Amino acid sequence: MREELRLSTLQNNIITNGVHQSDKHDLKPDCIILDIGDPLAYIEATKQSDFPKRGAIHTFGGLIGELIITFTCLLDFVLSNPNFSSFKIT
């Protein structure tokens, strides 16, 4: 209980004294953030006339994101072994 109170006090102290509040205009991105899990919003955003100029950040979540992470880790693991240095996923 005392530890929890001290951690809470320390966290509040860090937030109020160490981390300054930022203005919302500092956090507004110039590019669009798109989630491929929402296909209708994704299609509508790509149809905008300024889409190629503004660019976009494409986010992957759910099953697709898990598969990408899994295969990337698997490839890194296989390539870290010198016996499999010529391995390629085809």
C-alpha positions as CSV (number, residue, x, y, z in Angstrom):
1,M,0.0,0.0,0.0
2,R,2.8,2.4,0.9
3,E,4.7,1.4,-2.3
4,E,1.6,2.1,-4.4
5,L,1.2,5.5,-2.8
6,R,4.8,6.4,-3.4
7,L,4.7,5.3,-7.0
8,S,1.5,7.2,-7.6
9,T,3.1,10.3,-6.1
10,L,6.2,9.9,-8.1
11,Q,4.2,9.4,-11.3
12,N,2.2,12.6,-10.7
13,N,5.3,14.5,-9.9
14,I,7.0,13.4,-13.1
15,I,3.9,14.3,-15.2
16,T,3.4,17.7,-13.6
17,N,7.1,18.8,-13.5
18,G,8.9,16.7,-16.1
19,V,6.5,16.2,-19.0
20,H,5.1,19.4,-20.4
21,Q,1.7,19.4,-22.0
22,S,1.9,19.8,-25.8
23,D,-0.5,21.7,-28.0
24,K,-2.8,19.8,-30.3
25,H,-1.3,21.4,-33.4
26,D,2.0,19.8,-32.6
27,L,0.4,16.3,-32.8
28,K,-1.4,16.8,-36.1
29,P,0.2,14.6,-38.8
30,D,0.5,15.8,-42.4
31,C,-0.1,12.4,-43.7
32,I,-3.2,10.2,-43.4
33,I,-3.1,7.2,-41.0
34,L,-5.0,4.3,-42.6
35,D,-6.1,1.0,-41.1
36,I,-6.4,-1.8,-43.7
37,G,-8.8,-3.5,-41.3
38,D,-11.5,-0.9,-42.3
39,P,-11.7,-1.4,-46.1
40,L,-14.4,1.2,-46.8
41,A,-12.5,4.1,-45.1
42,Y,-9.3,2.8,-46.8
43,I,-10.8,2.9,-50.3
44,E,-12.4,6.3,-49.7
45,A,-9.1,7.8,-48.5
46,T,-7.1,6.5,-51.4
47,K,-9.7,8.1,-53.8
48,Q,-8.8,11.6,-52.5
49,S,-7.1,13.8,-55.1
50,D,-4.3,14.8,-52.7
51,F,-3.6,11.3,-51.5
52,P,-0.4,10.7,-53.5
53,K,1.1,14.1,-52.3
54,R,0.2,13.7,-48.7
55,G,1.2,10.1,-48.3
56,A,-0.1,7.7,-45.7
57,I,0.9,5.4,-42.9
58,H,-0.7,2.0,-43.3
59,T,-1.4,0.1,-40.1
60,F,-1.8,-3.7,-40.0
61,G,-3.6,-5.3,-37.1
62,G,-5.2,-8.5,-36.1
63,L,-4.3,-11.7,-38.0
64,I,-2.4,-10.0,-40.8
65,G,-0.2,-8.1,-38.3
66,E,0.5,-11.2,-36.3
67,L,1.5,-13.1,-39.4
68,I,3.8,-10.3,-40.5
69,I,5.5,-10.3,-37.1
70,T,5.7,-14.1,-36.9
71,F,7.3,-14.5,-40.4
72,T,9.7,-11.6,-39.7
73,C,10.9,-13.2,-36.5
74,L,11.2,-16.6,-38.1
75,L,13.2,-15.1,-41.0
76,D,15.5,-13.3,-38.5
77,F,16.0,-16.4,-36.5
78,V,16.8,-18.6,-39.6
79,L,19.2,-16.0,-41.0
80,S,21.0,-15.6,-37.7
81,N,22.3,-19.2,-38.1
82,P,25.3,-19.3,-40.5
83,N,24.1,-22.7,-41.8
84,F,21.1,-21.1,-43.3
85,S,22.7,-17.9,-44.8
86,S,21.5,-18.6,-48.3
87,F,17.9,-19.3,-47.2
88,K,15.1,-17.5,-49.1
89,I,11.4,-17.5,-48.6
90,T,9.8,-18.3,-52.0
